[in-house]
Amino acid sequence: MDTNASGASKAGASHEKIMATFCFRESGLFTPAEKVALEVAEAMTQTPPRVTDVLFQQLQEHYAEAQIVEMAAVIALENFRSRFNRCLGVQAHGFYHGLKEVLEAAGLSMRESVQLS
């Protein structure tokens, strides 16, 4: 979460939008395309993955095939990193100045952020 939030901030995402990732479905800060991408990210990282045909069709409505392939690769990599970090106890390193506030808003601690890396 720390690295991703930092990268999103550097790419122009507002602190408010970063905070809203935990409630993206209800947030007006995300476009329909972004919401579908976040939904797919959640579904892909569940065990077992739960990307339904309907969800995949929604993704295809917003993204080209090459974009979907790249998105799936990035989601898979982030899922790998998250699981790796959790297994080894890797914690946040302060890359994103607002991480503590983001986690508190989601009801999580800095220690639990290892699960969201």
C-alpha positions in Angstrom: 0.0 0.0 0.0 2.8 2.4 0.9 4.6 2.1 -2.5 1.4 2.1 -4.5 0.0 5.1 -2.7 3.3 7.0 -3.2 3.3 6.1 -6.9 -0.3 7.1 -7.3 0.4 10.4 -5.6 3.4 11.1 -7.9 1.2 10.3 -10.9 -1.2 12.9 -9.8 -3.8 11.1 -7.7 -5.1 13.3 -4.9 -4.8 12.3 -1.2 -8.6 12.2 -1.2 -8.8 9.7 -4.0 -6.1 7.5 -2.5 -8.1 7.5 0.7 -11.2 6.6 -1.2 -9.7 3.4 -2.7 -11.1 1.5 0.3 -14.6 2.6 -0.6 -14.3 3.0 -4.3 -17.7 1.5 -5.1 -19.5 4.3 -3.2 -17.0 7.1 -4.1 -17.8 9.7 -6.8 -14.0 10.2 -7.3 -13.6 7.2 -9.6 -14.8 6.9 -13.2 -16.8 3.8 -14.2 -13.7 2.4 -15.9 -11.6 2.9 -12.7 -14.3 1.2 -10.6 -14.4 -1.8 -12.9 -10.6 -2.1 -12.8 -10.6 -1.9 -9.0 -13.3 -4.5 -8.9 -11.3 -6.8 -11.1 -8.2 -6.3 -8.9 -10.2 -7.4 -5.9 -11.6 -10.4 -7.7 -8.3 -11.5 -9.1 -6.5 -11.4 -5.8 -9.1 -13.5 -3.9 -8.3 -17.2 -3.4 -9.5 -18.7 -5.7 -9.8 -15.8 -8.1 -13.4 -14.7 -8.7 -13.4 -12.8 -12.0 -16.8 -13.7 -13.4 -17.8 -13.6 -17.1 -20.0 -10.6 -16.4 -17.1 -8.7 -14.7 -14.8 -9.5 -17.5 -17.3 -8.2 -20.0 -17.6 -5.0 -18.1 -13.8 -4.7 -18.2 -13.9 -5.2 -22.0 -16.4 -2.3 -22.3 -13.8 0.1 -20.9 -10.4 -1.3 -22.0 -8.7 -2.7 -25.1 -7.3 -6.2 -25.1 -3.7 -5.0 -24.6 -4.7 -2.8 -21.7 -6.5 -5.7 -20.0 -3.4 -7.9 -20.4 -1.2 -5.3 -18.9 -3.7 -4.6 -16.1 -3.9 -8.3 -15.3 -0.1 -8.6 -15.2 0.2 -5.6 -12.8 -2.6 -6.9 -10.6 -0.9 -10.3 -10.4 2.5 -8.7 -9.6 1.0 -6.6 -6.9 -0.7 -9.7 -5.4 2.6 -11.5 -5.4 4.3 -8.6 -3.7 1.6 -8.4 -1.1 1.8 -12.0 -0.3 5.6 -12.0 -0.3 5.7 -9.0 2.0 3.1 -10.4 4.4 5.0 -13.7 4.6 8.3 -12.0 5.4 6.8 -9.3 7.7 7.8 -6.4 5.4 6.2 -3.2 6.7 5.6 0.2 5.2 8.7 2.4 4.9 7.1 5.8 4.8 7.1 6.3 1.1 3.6 7.9 1.2 3.3 10.7 3.8 -0.5 10.1 4.2 -0.4 6.3 4.7 -1.3 6.4 8.4 -4.4 8.5 7.7 -5.4 6.2 4.8 -5.1 3.1 7.0 -6.9 4.6 10.0 -9.8 5.5 7.7 -9.9 1.9 6.6 -9.7 0.7 10.3 -6.2 -0.7 9.8 -2.9 -0.2 11.6 0.6 0.4 10.1 1.4 -3.2 11.0 -1.6 -4.5 9.0 -0.4 -2.5 6.0 2.0 -5.3 5.2 -1.2 -7.1 4.0 -1.9 -4.3 1.6 1.6 -3.8 0.2 
